Amino acid sequence: MLDVVVHLGLGTDLYIRMVENGLAGRHQPPWAAPPGAEASARFRDLHRERHAAGPGPNVAAYRETLARYLARLDGLTDADLDRPAWFYGA
């Protein structure tokens, strides 16, 4: 279960940044990897680091991240959702 919570936390944070980029008119991936670095490898490294922190910190972090995501979505209009945004090769 901890792997699921860690994955949800990392993924939700990524999606928050995707929404923020779209609202700001940025059509780019929501991460800043060093040149030549593979994003999926960085995600796996972050996953291992977060997993090592244990259940309590990860559940707390996911709750905070989910609250941020819901707050970010609050007040979005249909026009906001019609804006272009970067999405995995789209």
C-alpha positions in Angstrom: 0.0 0.0 0.0 2.8 2.4 0.7 4.0 2.2 -2.9 0.5 3.3 -4.0 0.4 6.2 -1.6 3.8 7.4 -2.7 2.9 7.0 -6.4 -0.4 9.0 -5.8 1.5 11.7 -4.1 4.1 12.1 -6.7 1.6 11.9 -9.5 -0.8 14.4 -8.0 2.0 16.9 -7.6 2.9 16.4 -11.2 -0.7 17.0 -12.3 -0.9 20.1 -10.2 2.1 21.5 -12.1 0.5 20.4 -15.5 -2.6 22.4 -14.6 -0.6 25.4 -13.5 1.5 25.3 -16.7 -1.6 25.2 -18.8 -3.2 28.1 -16.9 0.0 30.1 -17.3 0.1 29.4 -21.1 3.2 27.1 -20.8 3.1 24.1 -23.1 5.9 22.1 -21.5 6.5 19.2 -19.3 6.0 20.0 -15.6 9.4 19.0 -14.4 12.9 20.4 -14.6 15.3 17.5 -15.2 18.9 18.2 -15.9 19.9 18.0 -19.5 20.2 14.4 -20.7 18.3 13.1 -17.6 15.5 10.7 -18.2 12.2 11.9 -16.4 11.1 8.3 -15.6 14.4 7.5 -13.9 14.1 10.7 -11.8 10.5 9.7 -10.9 11.7 6.2 -9.8 14.5 7.9 -7.7 12.0 10.2 -6.0 9.7 7.2 -5.4 12.4 5.3 -3.6 13.4 8.4 -1.6 9.8 9.0 -0.5 9.1 5.3 0.2 12.1 5.3 2.5 10.5 8.0 4.6 7.8 5.5 5.7 4.0 5.5 5.9 3.3 8.4 8.2 5.1 11.1 6.4 3.9 9.9 3.0 0.2 9.8 4.1 0.6 13.4 5.5 2.3 14.6 2.4 -0.3 13.1 0.1 -3.1 14.7 2.1 -1.4 18.1 1.7 -0.8 17.5 -2.0 -4.4 16.4 -2.6 -5.6 19.5 -0.7 -3.4 21.7 -3.0 -4.7 19.9 -6.1 -8.4 20.4 -5.0 -7.7 24.0 -4.2 -6.1 24.6 -7.6 -9.1 23.1 -9.3 -11.5 25.2 -7.3 -12.8 28.0 -9.3 -11.6 26.8 -12.7 -14.0 27.7 -15.4 -15.0 26.0 -18.7 -12.7 28.5 -20.5 -9.8 27.5 -18.2 -10.3 23.9 -19.1 -10.4 24.6 -22.8 -6.9 26.0 -22.7 -4.1 23.9 -24.2 -1.7 22.1 -21.8 1.2 19.8 -22.2 0.1 16.1 -21.7 2.4 13.2 -22.3 3.1 13.6 -26.0 -0.1 15.3 -26.9 
